[in-house]
Amino acid sequence: MFDSLASASPPYSSWSFFGPDDRRGTINFLTPSRVAAAAALIRTGTRFGLDYPVNAFEPYPTGTRPPTRHHVFANNEFHRDDWLDSFYLQSTSQLDSLRHIGHPTHGFYNGQSPDSADLGIHHWAADGIAGRGVLLDVRSHLEYDVETTVVLDAPLLDEIAAAQGVGFHGGDILLLRTGWAENYVAKSPASRAEFNRRNRSPGLAQRTATLRWLWDHEIALVAGDTPAVEADPVIDSDFRTPGERPPDRGVDHSGMLHRPLIALLGMAMGELWKLDELAAHCAATGRYDFFLTCKPLNIPGGVGSPPNAIAIT
């Protein structure tokens, strides 16, 4: 239980829980027996790709990831090959590795140096990620403006799960559909640029209770259809560091759930996943769990990757 981590070093971390040499974090919850049980959820063989195309979110909301350039060449008329330039691995649907974010007091997961490639996404890519996926369809449960900051706290997650008839088995891959990505990709490039100047998105509450809920449910991976999974911007947080000043450039992570969730608990996080078609199918069938696979690119030391995720019902 989360409260038993109070005596861990650092407090409320999984470093000793998974062991000093661990590099996989909560993906360890996906035991072979749990993966095998999840395979029984495949009944119709219907598949849903959960990745948006490259450049689907151009211009990128944070302004820090320029578009990818795709080049095709031919050595002869019956041959084609290609390469990518400026491929930011977190510029579309993405999976954050444990190298992505550190904690301002305790550093990166399991005390690893951020300059060490040993904390990269290759630890998940080597044998892939698979297990029981669970969708919580926030957009269908609540009425709200997807372009505003809507805070999703633990009681609300329980409320949505109960309304959908969803239970948790341990080692689940949790998907949160808010409708944000659907709204963003439907905009024109000019409308996206305008929205980015006032960017807001729904997401998880920056509360200790959120960490407790995710850990006590043994969530292996939490992903959503927003740029951060958590509420943006941070309105009220349990994770502010006194005296911390904003960075000279890039996103200000002060108070964000990313810090304790990734650096302390070692939880896998996915952002900007494509969940609309899957959500419609779940609503039509009344089933909100499914078999899910995720195979990030095998990049030694990689900070992030497209998830290459598929839900199979």
N, C-alpha and C positions, 0 to 999 in steps of 0.2 A: 504494500500500500504506500501511497505517496508520503503520508505522514511518517512512515518508518525511515524515510530518507533524510529526516531532520538531523540525524546524527552522522550522516555520511560526510565525507570530505572530498570536495566542498559540500556544504549543506544543500540538501534537495537536489543532489546530482546522482546519476546512475553509474558514475565512474567505478565505484567499488562493486556495484551490483553486477555489472557485466564483466568486470575484471580489468586490471591495469593495462593489458595488451589489446583490449577490444578496440576495433575500428568500425564496427557495424551499428552500434547503438540499438535503437528499438527494432530494427530489422531482425534482430535476434528473436523477437517474439514470434516470427514466422517459422515455427518448428516444422519438420517434415510431416508430423501427424496432422498439424493444422492445415498445411497446404493440401495434403491428401483429402482431408475432410471437405475443404473448400471446393475441390474438383467436382464433388457430387452436386454442386449447385448448377452445373451445366445441364440444362434440360432440353433447350431448343437449339443450341448452337448459334444463336444470334449474337453477332459481334458488333461492338461499338468502339471505334478508335477514339481515344481521348486526347489526342494531340491536335492543336491548331497548326495550320501551315506556317512555315518560316515566313517572317515579315507580316503575319496577320495583325500584329499590334503596332505597326508602324504608323505614326511616330510613337516610340515607346514612352509610356507614361512618365518615367523618371528622367527622360532625356539623356540617359547615360549609355544607351546601347543603340548605336546606329544600325541601319538596315544591312542585311546580308546581301552580297552580290554573288549571283550564280552565273558561272561561265561554262559554256559548252564548247568543245573543240572536236575536230575530226582529223584523223590521220589519213583517211581516204573516204570515199563517198559512202561506203558501207560500214563506217565506224563512228561511234560517238563516245566521248568521255567528258567529264566535267569536274569542276572544283569550286570551292566557296572561298570568298574573301570576306573579311569582317564578320565572321560568324560568331556572334556573341551567344554562348551556350545557354544563357538565361534570357533571351530576347523574345521567346515565344513560350508555349507550354514547357514547363521546366520542372526539374527535381533538384533541390538544394542538397549538396553533400554536407558532411559535418565540418568541412573546411570553410564553409561559406561565412559563418558568423562566430565571433568570439564574445566572451563575457567580459565587461570592463574591469571586473575584479579578479576573476578566476581564469581568464584566457580561453583557449580553445578546448574542445572536447578531449577529455582524458589527459589534460596537461600538455597536449601536443603543440609544437611550434607551428604558427600559420605559414612559415616558410618551408615546412616539411611536406613533401608530396605523400607522406605516409597516411594522411588523413583524407585522401581523395575518394572520388566517386567510384573508382575501380573496385573498391571493396564490395560494393553492391552490384556492380556490372558483371563481376566474374561469374556468378551463377544466377544472376537475375533476381527479381522480386516477384513473388506470386502468393496469392492467398485469397481470403474472403474479403470482397469489397462491400461496403455499406454506403449507400447514398442517403444523406439527409437533405431533402429538397426544401431549403429555407424559402426560396422564391414562391413556391406554391402554398406555403403554410402561412406566410405573413404578407400584409400589404405594406409596401414601402417604396420609396424612390431609390433605385439602384445607384444613383449618382450621389448618394449621401452616405454618411458614416452611420452604419447600423451595427450596434454592438451585440454580438451573439455570446451570451453567457451560458454557464453550465445548466441552469434550470431550463433555459430555452432549448438547448440541445436535447435534454431529456423529454421535453414536451413534444418536440418534432418527432423524435424516435417513437414515442408512445402513439402519436397520431398515425404514424405510418406502420405501426405494428412491428417495429424493428427491435431486436435484441442484440446484445453484444456478446461475443464468444471468447474474446481474448485473441490478440494477434490480428485484429481486423484492420483493413485499410479504409480509412474514413474519407469520404468525398463530401464536400459542402458545396451545394449549388445555390448561388445567390442571384444569378442572372446578370452579373456585372460584365462578364466577357461577351455574352450575347449582345448586350447593349453597345459595347465598345466597338466590336468588329462591324456592326451594322452602320456605324457612322462613316461619313466621308472623311478623308484625310484632314480637311480643313476643320471639320467639327471635332475631330479627335484632338487636334492641336489646341483648339479653344478649350475643350474640356480639361486637357492636361494642366491648364493654368489654374484650375480650381478642383483638381482631382480629389475625389472622395470614393471610398469603397466600403461595403459591409465586410465584417469578418469577426474572428474570435476576440473575446474580451481579453485585455491585458491584465488578467487577474490570476492570483495564485490558485483560485478555485478552478480555473481553466486547466492549469497544469495538473492539478489533482484529478480532474475528470479524465483527462487524456491518459495519464499514467495508470490510474486505477482500472480503466477499461482495457489496459494493455494495447493501446492503439499502436500499430507498427509504423504507420505512415498516415499523415493527415495532409490532404490536398484540397484545393478549392479552385474556383474559376475567377479569382481576383489576383491582383499583383502581389499580395502579401499574405493571404490566408487570414491574417488578423485584421482587425478594424483599422482603417487608415483615414485620416491621421489619428495618432494616439490622443485620446481625449482624457482618460483617467487611467492611471497605471499603478500597479504595485511594484513596478520594476525600475523606477527612476533612480539614478545614481546621483547623490548630492554633489553639487559643484561641477557637474559635467557640462562642458561647453559643446556647441554644435561643431561638427567637423568642418574643415576648410572646404571640402568638396564632397559631393555625393550625398546619399540619403542619410538623414539624421536618425540613427537607430535608438536613440534614448527612449527608454520606457517600452520598447517593443518586446513582444512575446518571443520573437526570434531568438533573443539572447539566452534566456533560460531554457527554452525548448530545444534548441539545437546544441548549444555549448554545454549545458548541464545535463539535460536528460538524454541527449543524443537522438532526438526524434527526427525522422525523415519528413521533409516538408515538400509539397508540390504546389505550384502556382500556375494560374492561367490554363487549367485543364478544361477540355471541351466536354461539358456535361449536359448540354441541352437535350440532345437526342436520347441519351441514356435516361434522363429524367422523365421524358415523355413515355418511354417504354415502361419504366417502373410504375408510373401512374396508371398506365393502361392495363398492366398485368397485376398490379397490387403487390408486386415483389420488389423489394428494395435492396436485396443482397444478390451477389453474383460472384463468379470467379473473375479475378483480376490479375493481369500480368503487367509488369513494368520492367523494361530492359534498357537502362541508361547506357550511353556510349562508354566503352571501356577505355577511358582516358586516364592514365596513371596520374594521380594528383589532381584530377579534375574537380573544380569547385561546383560545377553544375552540369546539367545535360538535359536535352529533351527527354521526356520519360519513356517515349515509345510504348505507351500504355494502351491496353485493350481490356474491355469488360466483355465477358462472355456469359450469356444468360441461359 
